[in-house]
Amino acid sequence: MKKCYLLCLLSAVFLVGCSQKNTSSEIPESTVPETAPVEMTQTATEETLPLPTNAPFPEADPNAVTFDDGNFSFIAVVQDDETAVDGSLSVETIDGNAMLKFTDDSTTAENLETAVQKIRVSAGQLLREDQLESVAKISFDLYVQAKSDLFLSDDGEYRQVPGWLGGGGGTMCADGNWYSFADFSASGINEYDLERSDACHVEFKFLLAESGKKWDSSVEDVNFSIMRWGMQNLSDLYLDNITFYDTEGNTIPLNPSVPESAETADSTETAPDSAEENTEVTEFTDTETEAVA
C-alpha cells in the first residue's frame, strides 16, 4: 500500500511539473509579434498652429456684381444720423480682385465705439422690374482693412488689425418698415491676426414674401442697406460679389442696362432722396435691431 501511495504521489508531482512547463511555452517564440515602434505625433494647439493668411478671394457667381467694370453708380454712402460716418466710395483692385471700397473719412479714436459705416445698394438699378418680386435672398462678401494700431489685444499690445467685423442691414418696403433686417458677424479669427480680414459672407434672407410684401413696381426706391458697427479700430470697408437669389435658390441675372459710370461723381452722396426717408432709415439703433431680429 505504501508503495502504491508513493508511486501515485510521484506521478502527481511529475504531471504538475509538465503542466507548468507547457504553460510557459504554449505560444511558440516564432509567433510572438515584434513590438512596432511608437510614432510620436504632436497634437495641434493654439501655440503650434500657424497664423492664418488671407484666403483667396472666393469665385463669384456669373450673375454677381463684382465691380470689375469699375461701376458703382448704384451705391451711395448714407449719412443720416450722428452715428453714421462720412466717407467716399471707389473701386480698388487687391491681388487681382476688384472690390468696392468705402474709405472712412470721419471715424476717430473718440467716436470709434459709436461710429456706424452705412451704404445703400439700389437693387432697382441692378434688376429688371419684372425680376423684383422673385428676390428671396441677397448675399455679398465684406472685408475690412485696418489703418491704425488702436486695437488693444489681450496681451496688452496695440496691433494694426481690424478686430470684430459685424453689423446688420436689410431692406425697406414702401410703407417704411423693415421686413428683413438681419445681423451678421465674421468668423472672429482672421480679424484679430491680419491687417486685412478674410471674407465675411453675409446672407440676408428676404422676408418680404412671408409678410405679404414684395419688391415690385409700386416701391419707389428698391434698395437694401449694409451697416457696420462695433468697430475696434480705424478701418475701411470693402464690398464684393452682390448676388440675388429667387425662391428656388437660383441666382438672378443682372439688368444689362445698368448705367455705366466709372467716374461716378455722385459716389460721395451721403443722403437719400428725401428727408422723410432719412427718418425712416435711422429709426434703428443697436438696441432696436435686437427686437426686429
C-alpha positions as CSV (number, residue, x, y, z in Angstrom):
1,M,0.0,0.0,0.0
2,K,2.8,2.4,0.9
3,K,4.5,1.7,-2.4
4,C,1.3,2.4,-4.3
5,Y,0.7,5.6,-2.4
6,L,4.3,6.7,-3.0
7,L,4.0,5.9,-6.7
8,C,0.8,7.9,-7.0
9,L,2.4,10.9,-5.2
10,L,5.5,10.9,-7.5
11,S,3.2,10.7,-10.6
12,A,1.2,13.7,-9.4
13,V,4.4,15.8,-8.9
14,F,5.6,14.8,-12.3
15,L,2.3,15.9,-14.0
16,V,2.3,19.2,-12.2
17,G,5.8,19.9,-13.5
18,C,4.9,19.1,-17.0
19,S,1.8,21.2,-16.9
20,Q,3.8,24.3,-15.8
21,K,6.4,23.8,-18.5
22,N,3.7,23.6,-21.2
23,T,2.0,26.7,-19.9
24,S,5.1,28.8,-20.2
25,S,5.9,27.6,-23.7
26,E,2.4,27.1,-25.3
27,I,2.9,30.2,-27.6
28,P,5.9,29.5,-29.8
29,E,8.5,32.2,-29.7
30,S,8.5,32.5,-33.5
31,T,4.8,33.6,-33.5
32,V,5.1,36.4,-30.9
33,P,4.7,39.7,-32.9
34,E,7.6,42.2,-32.7
35,T,6.7,45.4,-30.9
36,A,6.2,48.1,-33.5
37,P,7.9,51.5,-32.9
38,V,5.5,54.0,-31.5
39,E,5.1,57.0,-33.8
40,M,5.0,60.2,-31.8
41,T,2.6,62.8,-33.1
42,Q,2.1,66.3,-31.8
43,T,-1.4,67.4,-31.2
44,A,-2.0,70.9,-32.7
45,T,-2.5,73.6,-30.2
46,E,-3.0,77.3,-30.3
47,E,0.7,77.7,-29.9
48,T,1.7,75.3,-32.7
49,L,-0.9,76.4,-35.3
50,P,0.4,78.8,-37.9
51,L,-1.0,82.2,-38.2
52,P,-3.8,82.4,-40.7
53,T,-3.2,84.1,-44.1
54,N,-5.6,86.0,-46.3
55,A,-7.6,83.3,-48.1
56,P,-8.0,83.6,-51.8
57,F,-10.9,85.7,-52.9
58,P,-14.0,83.5,-53.4
59,E,-15.1,82.8,-57.0
60,A,-18.1,84.9,-57.9
61,D,-21.3,83.7,-59.4
62,P,-21.7,84.7,-63.1
63,N,-24.7,86.8,-62.0
64,A,-22.9,88.6,-59.2
65,V,-21.9,92.3,-59.0
66,T,-18.2,92.1,-59.0
67,F,-17.2,95.7,-59.7
68,D,-14.8,94.5,-62.4
69,D,-16.2,97.2,-64.7
70,G,-15.4,100.0,-62.2
71,N,-19.1,100.9,-61.9
72,F,-20.7,101.7,-58.5
73,S,-23.3,104.3,-59.5
74,F,-25.9,102.2,-57.8
75,I,-24.3,102.5,-54.3
76,A,-24.2,105.5,-52.0
77,V,-22.9,106.4,-48.6
78,V,-25.7,107.0,-46.1
79,Q,-25.0,109.7,-43.5
80,D,-28.4,110.1,-41.9
81,D,-27.7,110.5,-38.2
82,E,-25.0,111.4,-35.8
83,T,-23.6,107.9,-35.7
84,A,-23.3,107.4,-39.4
85,V,-19.8,108.3,-40.6
86,D,-18.8,110.2,-43.7
87,G,-16.8,108.5,-46.4
88,S,-16.1,108.1,-50.0
89,L,-16.5,105.2,-52.5
90,S,-14.1,103.9,-55.1
91,V,-13.2,100.6,-56.7
92,E,-9.8,99.1,-55.6
93,T,-8.1,96.0,-57.0
94,I,-6.3,93.8,-54.5
95,D,-4.4,90.7,-55.6
96,G,-6.2,90.9,-59.0
97,N,-9.7,91.2,-57.4
98,A,-11.8,94.4,-57.8
99,M,-13.9,95.5,-54.9
100,L,-15.9,98.5,-53.8
101,K,-14.0,100.4,-51.1
102,F,-15.7,102.6,-48.5
103,T,-13.0,104.9,-47.3
104,D,-14.0,106.0,-43.8
105,D,-13.2,109.7,-43.5
106,S,-14.6,110.7,-40.2
107,T,-14.2,107.9,-37.6
108,T,-11.6,108.8,-35.0
109,A,-10.4,107.3,-31.7
110,E,-13.0,109.5,-30.0
111,N,-16.1,108.2,-31.8
112,L,-14.9,104.7,-32.6
113,E,-17.3,102.9,-30.3
114,T,-20.4,104.6,-31.6
115,A,-19.5,105.0,-35.3
116,V,-21.5,103.2,-38.0
117,Q,-20.5,102.8,-41.6
118,K,-23.6,102.7,-43.8
119,I,-24.0,102.2,-47.5
120,R,-27.2,101.7,-49.6
121,V,-27.4,99.5,-52.7
122,S,-30.0,100.4,-55.2
123,A,-31.3,97.0,-56.3
124,G,-33.8,98.7,-58.6
125,Q,-30.9,99.7,-60.9
126,L,-29.4,96.2,-60.8
127,L,-32.5,94.2,-61.6
128,R,-35.3,94.5,-64.1
129,E,-38.7,95.5,-62.9
130,D,-40.2,92.1,-63.7
131,Q,-37.4,90.4,-61.5
132,L,-38.1,92.3,-58.3
133,E,-40.9,90.1,-56.9
134,S,-38.8,86.9,-57.3
135,V,-36.0,88.0,-55.0
136,A,-35.9,85.7,-52.0
137,K,-32.3,86.2,-50.7
138,I,-29.3,88.6,-51.1
139,S,-25.7,87.7,-50.4
140,F,-22.4,89.6,-50.5
141,D,-18.9,89.5,-49.2
142,L,-17.4,92.0,-46.8
143,Y,-13.8,92.7,-45.9
144,V,-12.2,95.2,-43.6
145,Q,-8.7,96.8,-43.7
146,A,-7.2,98.2,-40.6
147,K,-5.4,101.6,-41.0
148,S,-4.2,102.3,-37.4
149,D,-2.9,100.4,-34.4
150,L,-5.7,101.4,-31.9
151,F,-6.7,97.8,-31.3
152,L,-5.6,96.6,-27.9
153,S,-5.0,92.9,-27.7
154,D,-5.4,90.7,-24.7
155,D,-1.7,90.7,-24.1
156,G,-1.7,94.5,-23.7
157,E,-0.2,95.2,-27.1
158,Y,-1.6,97.6,-29.7
159,R,-1.9,96.0,-33.1
160,Q,-2.9,97.1,-36.6
161,V,-5.7,94.6,-37.0
162,P,-9.4,95.4,-37.6
163,G,-11.0,93.4,-34.8
164,W,-14.6,92.3,-34.9
165,L,-16.4,92.6,-38.2
166,G,-20.2,92.7,-37.9
167,G,-23.3,94.8,-38.1
168,G,-26.7,94.5,-39.8
169,G,-28.9,95.6,-42.6
170,G,-31.8,94.7,-44.8
171,T,-34.4,96.2,-46.9
172,M,-37.4,98.5,-46.5
173,C,-40.7,98.4,-48.2
174,A,-42.9,101.2,-49.5
175,D,-44.6,101.7,-46.1
176,G,-41.3,102.5,-44.4
177,N,-41.0,99.3,-42.4
178,W,-38.1,96.8,-42.2
179,Y,-39.2,93.4,-43.3
180,S,-35.9,91.6,-43.5
181,F,-33.5,93.2,-41.0
182,A,-30.7,90.8,-40.0
183,D,-27.4,90.9,-38.1
184,F,-24.2,89.5,-39.3
185,S,-20.8,88.6,-37.8
186,A,-17.5,87.4,-39.2
187,S,-15.6,84.3,-38.0
188,G,-13.7,86.1,-35.3
189,I,-10.4,84.6,-36.3
190,N,-8.5,86.4,-39.0
191,E,-9.8,89.8,-38.0
192,Y,-7.6,89.6,-34.9
193,D,-4.5,88.3,-36.7
194,L,-4.4,90.1,-40.0
195,E,-4.3,93.7,-41.2
196,R,-7.0,92.8,-43.8
197,S,-9.7,90.3,-42.9
198,D,-10.8,87.4,-45.0
199,A,-14.3,87.4,-46.5
200,C,-17.3,87.7,-44.2
201,H,-20.0,86.1,-46.3
202,V,-23.4,87.7,-45.5
203,E,-26.8,86.4,-46.5
204,F,-30.0,88.4,-46.0
205,K,-33.0,86.1,-46.2
206,F,-35.7,88.2,-47.9
207,L,-38.7,88.0,-45.6
208,L,-41.0,90.3,-47.6
209,A,-42.9,87.5,-49.2
210,E,-43.8,86.0,-45.8
211,S,-45.1,89.4,-44.7
212,G,-47.2,89.8,-47.8
213,K,-44.8,92.4,-49.0
214,K,-42.6,92.2,-52.1
215,W,-40.4,94.4,-54.1
216,D,-42.4,95.4,-57.2
217,S,-43.1,98.4,-59.4
218,S,-45.1,100.1,-56.6
219,V,-41.9,100.5,-54.5
220,E,-40.4,103.9,-55.3
221,D,-36.9,103.1,-54.2
222,V,-35.9,99.4,-54.3
223,N,-32.8,99.2,-52.1
224,F,-31.1,97.5,-49.2
225,S,-28.7,98.8,-46.7
226,I,-25.5,97.5,-45.2
227,M,-24.4,98.8,-41.8
228,R,-21.2,98.0,-40.0
229,W,-20.9,98.9,-36.3
230,G,-18.9,97.8,-33.2
231,M,-15.6,98.8,-34.7
232,Q,-12.5,98.2,-32.7
233,N,-10.0,100.0,-34.9
234,L,-9.9,102.7,-37.6
235,S,-10.5,100.8,-40.8
236,D,-12.0,100.8,-44.3
237,L,-14.8,98.5,-45.5
238,Y,-14.8,96.5,-48.8
239,L,-17.8,95.0,-50.6
240,D,-17.9,92.4,-53.3
241,N,-20.0,89.7,-55.0
242,I,-23.5,91.1,-54.5
243,T,-25.9,88.3,-55.6
244,F,-29.6,88.0,-55.8
245,Y,-31.5,84.6,-55.5
246,D,-35.0,83.5,-56.3
247,T,-37.2,81.3,-54.1
248,E,-35.6,78.2,-55.6
249,G,-32.1,79.3,-54.8
250,N,-31.2,80.2,-58.4
251,T,-29.2,83.4,-58.9
252,I,-31.0,86.1,-60.7
253,P,-29.3,87.7,-63.8
254,L,-28.5,91.4,-63.6
255,N,-30.1,94.0,-65.7
256,P,-27.7,94.5,-68.6
257,S,-28.8,98.2,-68.9
258,V,-27.2,99.2,-65.6
259,P,-25.8,102.7,-66.2
260,E,-22.1,102.6,-66.7
261,S,-20.3,105.1,-64.6
262,A,-16.7,104.5,-63.6
263,E,-16.5,108.2,-62.9
264,T,-19.5,108.3,-60.5
265,A,-19.2,111.7,-59.2
266,D,-22.2,111.0,-57.0
267,S,-20.4,108.2,-55.1
268,T,-19.9,110.5,-52.2
269,E,-23.5,111.4,-51.9
270,T,-24.4,110.8,-48.3
271,A,-28.1,111.3,-48.1
272,P,-31.1,109.5,-49.5
273,D,-33.5,111.3,-51.9
274,S,-35.8,112.7,-49.2
275,A,-35.6,113.8,-45.6
276,E,-38.6,111.7,-44.8
277,E,-36.8,108.6,-46.0
278,N,-33.9,109.6,-43.9
279,T,-36.0,109.4,-40.7
280,E,-37.4,106.0,-41.6
281,V,-33.9,104.5,-42.1
282,T,-32.5,105.9,-38.9
283,E,-35.2,104.6,-36.6
284,F,-33.0,101.5,-36.0
285,T,-30.3,101.7,-33.3
286,D,-28.3,98.8,-32.0
287,T,-30.8,98.1,-29.3
288,E,-33.8,98.3,-31.6
289,T,-32.3,95.8,-34.1
290,E,-32.4,93.1,-31.5
291,A,-36.2,93.5,-31.3
292,V,-36.5,93.4,-35.0
293,A,-34.4,90.3,-35.4
